[in-house]
Amino acid sequence: MADPGTGGVDLAGVIGGIPSPVGIAAAGVGGRTDVEKAGVVQSGAAWSTIKVPLAVAVARTSPATLESAATAITTSDNAAAEQLWDSLGGGASSAAGIGAVLADGGDSTTQVPTVRIRAEYSIFGQTQWPLVGQARFGSLLPCIGSSSRVLDLMGQVSPDQSWGLGRIPGARFKGGWGPGETGGYLVRQFGIVPAAGGELAVAIAVESASFGEGVDALSGVADALALRLPSIQGGRC
């Protein structure tokens, strides 16, 4: 089996041309090597990226509910995501369901809140999800149970949200964004992209003055990464 590592890719070089504070983490699919990281932004609210493990949790218990709320992934529909959350029982029950999926994906430290922290935003979106944990989860996502339909949906993201990793052909990804408590925006994505001999899981986050600025920054990171992908060793389950 091929070594799924990132082959010593210069992640600092990938983000070097981005003027906004940014961070990146990456690992070959299969989860058999350490996650590599670079940049100053290494954690923050998950926002809508948490909808991926939420959807996997629902796929395990209620596939029909996932199908009826598939737009939670493809268009980041918040009402659809709340439907998924409620189908798991809400509160501690839903948080535990997502936590079990995260643990299966190699992230046993990220804690999903059980109550709403900032009143105007979803409970689950306010999960603090470090990029290293997110990249590790992404590297094992194709390998865990009930993930295949969610991965399919991650490959069908609406064109208006196909910035950043969505600019890379064959990417399966999910974005998330929201305002900081003291101003500005956190814009982030994670996903799985083709690499040499397999696939690479990537998580990126940027702190920016506006959503649009964050989108442009993530697209710049993705474009720089795309140039290096043919020389980065990917992995498989």
Buried (B, 14 or more C-beta within 10 A) or exposed (E): EBBBBBBEBEBEEBBEEBEBBBBBBBBBBBBBBEBBBBBEBBBBBBBBBBBBBBBBBBBBEBEEBBEBBBBBBBBBBBEBBBBBBEBBEEBEEBBBBBBBBBBBBBBEEBEBBBEEBEEEBBBBBBBBBBBBBBBBBBBBBBBBEBBEBBBEBBBEBEEEBBBBBBBBEEBBBBBBBBBEEEEBBBBBBBBBBBBBBBBBBBBBBBBBEEBEBBBBBBBBBBBBBBEBBEEBBBBBB
